[in-house]
Amino acid sequence: MAHVSVNQTPPNPLPPLLAIVGPTAVGKTALAIALARRIGGEIVSADSRQIYRKMDIGTAKPTPEERAVVPHHLIDIRDPDEEFSLATYQELALEALAAITARGRVPLLVGGTGQYLAAVLEGWQIPRVAPQPELRATLEREAAESGVERLHARLAAVDPIAAARIPATNVRRVVRAMEVYLLTGQPISAQQRREPPPYQIRAIWLTRPRDELYVRADARVEAMIAAGLVDEVAGLLAAGYGWNLPALSSLGYIQFRPYFEGKASLAACIERLKFDTHAFIRRQAAWFRRLPNVEIWTPDHPEWRETVQTSS
């Protein structure tokens, strides 16, 4: 694949879209801000947890100082108990990308939530089926009482393609696929076509050796604890947000439930967060390698080095 400099105007009539992707703690934020400053860009977050207000430390949001340097979009746009779907994210992201382009600036899609990234960059045609709380509750109760494996088998009978893509352990996605089928009579897989957005897409996948990522992730966890993550979780609970919400059931928050319920020590929960973060890092790679026009940058990549060195 031919290398195109981030400073070079590509010979393509489509406007540019630069994606900066990578696992937790790899260094996406610093590089994205440096690149945005260099090329006149604005950042669109592709992080499924940074959308939530009041969840700052556990989501490793860009600091107010970083957000003052470069405009950021799709951060702090929902309360933790508000419904937020993949289709909603895709719609808002595409609107933000178009607005940035219309201003004559370069959009940078930055984050580590693989499903968000793929939905935008691959152009998923997501079924616009509004959630039905009663039907969803019925399906969730079925999964709880009979086992998600049984519900997954039911999905496989009507939509084997979706069942092959969705692990039985992912209750939320299994329920959603069944919900779409029962409401439309059509498999969700048949409704998930691909139509890439009208941009010249270049995706930069930042990576580091696995052991180095683990060390960086552990250091980030310790920094979060020092910054007041436990108090942040306590504040969310005090505000009435429950563990059943997608926001609080996410990485960085759910690991502290045993501590607040008196079932585990704080130290044990911190170690669990580190362990789960390592597992999450391993899973993220499967999404990144499927993205269009992706190229891999390691810390010794000349443009990574140059960008970081000249940004300070």
N, C-alpha and C positions, 0 to 999 in steps of 0.2 A: 504494500500500500504506500503510495507516494506521501511524503511528509509535507504538510502545509503549515507554515509558521502562523502563530496566532496573530502576528502583526501584518500578515500578507492578505490582501484582498483577493479572495478566490475567484477564478474565472467562471462564475456560475451566476445565472440571473436570479436565483433564489436568495433571499436574505440569509445571513448566517445564524446558526444556533449552536452555541458551544455548551456541551454538557460536561460537568465535572462530577464524576461519580467515584465511589470507593467505600471501603468498609469503615466502620466506626474507628475513630482515633487515628486515621491515616494522615490527616492534614488537609482536608478539603477546604475548610473555611479560609485558612490563611492563603492558600494558593488561589482560590477563586476571587478573593478580594484583591489580591495583587494583580491578577489578570484583568479583572474588571476595571481597575484603575488604569491599566496600561492601554486597553482597547476601547475605553469609553462604554463600559457595560453596566448592566443592572442584573441583580441576582434574583432568581425565582427559586424558592426553596422546594426541594423534593424530599421532605421529611414528614412522615405521617404523624409525628408527635409535636413538632414545632408549630403546628397550626393552633395549638391550644394555649390560651392565656393562663397565667398563674403557674405554668409548668416551664420554668426557665432553666433551673440547674440540672435536673434529670434529663433534659432533652439536649443539653449542650448548645443552647441557642447562641447565635452571634451576640456579642455584647452590644450595649447601646453605642459604645464608641465605634465598634466595627460597622454597625448599621448606619452610623452617621457619615462614615467615609464613603460607602457605596450603598445606593438604594437596594433594599431587600423587599421581596414580595411574598405573600402567603405565609407569613409568620404572625402569630397572635390574631387569628381571624375567627376563632370559635372558643366558646367556654367549654370546659371539660365534659359537660353533660349534654352538649349539643350533637345532634346527628351529623355525620360527615361521611360521605361515600366516596368511592373511587371515581365515580362519574362526576361528582361535584368537584373533586380535585382537578380532574382532567379539564373540565370546563373552565375553571378559574385560572388554571395554569396557561391554557391556550389564550385566554383573554389577556393575561399579563404579558405573555410573549409578544402578542400582536401589538399591544400598546407600547411596549418598549421599542419594537421595531419601527412603529409609526413615529416615534420621537427621534428617529435617526440614531438610536443607540443599539448596542449588541446585547441580546439576552443570553444569560448564562443560567442553565438549569443545573442546580447544585444540590446533591444529597445522596443518601444511601438507601432510601426506600425503593427497592427494586420494582415493585408493582407500580408505583407512581411514575417512575422513570420510563418503564416499558409502555405504560398506557399513553404517555405523551409522545415519546420518540418513535414508537412503532405505530401509533395512530389507532389504538383499539377503538372499535365501534361498540361501546358499552351499552347494554340494554338499559333504556331509561324506564325502569320499572320501580315505582316508588315503593319503599318498604311497607309491608302490611304488618303492623305490630301483633295483631291477633294470630295471624298465620305463622309469623316468625316465632312467637311464643309457643305455639303448638309444636312446631318442628324442634325447637330447642328442648321442650319437655320430652319429646320422643327420644331425642339423642341422650338426654340425661337418664331416662328410665329404661330404655331398651339398649342403649349403647350407641355411640356414634358410628360404630362399624356397621350396624344394621341400617342406619339412615344412609350411610355411604353406599351400601349395597343397593338400596332403593334408588339412589341417584344413578348408579351404574346401569341399572335396568332401563332407565329412560334417557340417559345421556352418558354413554360410556367414555366419550372423549373428555368431558369435564371431569368425570370420576378418575380418569387416568392422570389428569393434571393436578387434581386437588388431593392432598393426603387426607386420609381418614381422620387424622388427628386435628386437622384444621376445621373445627366445628363451625366457625363463623362462615367460612366459604362454602362448606357443604350445605349449610342451611340456606345461604343465599342462592346457590345454584338450584336447589329444590324449590325455593320460593319463586324464582323466575319461571321455572318450568310449570309450576302449578297455576301461576297467574296468566301466562301467555300461551301455554300449550306447546311451546317450542323450547328445545334444549338451549341452555345458555351458550353452549359452545357454537351453535349455529348462528347466534346473534353477535358473536365476538369476532367480527371481521377486522382486517387491518387496512388502514388508509393513512400512510405517513403524512405528517403535517407539511405545509409548503415552506420548508426551510432546507438550506444546505447544512446537514447535521454533522457535527464532529464531536465524538464522545471521547473524553480522556478518562481512562480508568486508572486512578492512583492506587498503587499497591506497595506493600513493603513485605519483607520476609515475615512469615506467620509468627515466629517467636517475638520479633520486634513489635508487631501489632499487639500481641498479648501484653507485653510490658507497657506499651503506651496506653492501652485500654485500662490496665490496672492502675496506672498512675492517674488517669482521668477519673476513675472511680474515687480514688483517695482525695483528689482535688474537689470533687463534687461533695464528698462528705465534709471536708473542711469548709466548703462554701455554704453549707447549711442544707444539704439535700434532705436530711431527716426532718428538719423543721418544715421544709417545703411540703413534704408528704403529709406531715401532721396538720399543716394549714389547710390542705385540700380536704382532708377528712373532716376537720372542724367546720369547714364551709358546707358540708353535707354531701360531698361527692363520694360515691361508693366504689368499692373494689370491683363491682360488676361492670362498670363503665369501660369501654374500650380504652379510654385515656389512661385510667389508673391500672388497667390490666396489662399495660405495656412495659417493656424493658426499662428498668430504672425506677420503677414504682412498685410493681406487684411483688418484687422480691422482699419488700419490707412489711408485707402483710403479716407474716408470722411474728414479727417483732411487736407490731401494734396490737396483735391479739394475744400477746403474752406466751407465745408458743416457741419462740427462738430468741437467742441473744442477738444484739445488734451486730456483733462481730460475725456471727454465722450468716446473717442476711447480707452483709457486705461481701463475704466470700461467695455467696450464692450469686450475687450480682456480677461479680467478676467472672465466675464460671459460665453464667448464661450469656454474658457479653462475648466471651470467646466462642461459644456455640453460634451466636448470631453472626459473628464475623465469618465463620466458615460457611454459613448459609448464603450470605450476601453475594458471594462470588458467582453463584449459579445464575443470578439475575444479570450481573454486569456483562458476562461473556456473550449474552444474547443480543445486546444492544447494537443498533446499526452504526457502522463506521467507527467502531471502537478501537482505540489504540491504548497500549499499556505504558504508563509512566512509572518508573521506580525512582527512588530518591537520587540516583545517579544520572537520570535523564537530563541532558544539557539544558532544556528549557525549564524544567522544574528548578534546577539549581540556579539558573540565571534569574528566573522570576523571583524566587525567594530572596536571593542576595541583593537584588536591585530594589526590592520593595521596602526595605528598612531605611 
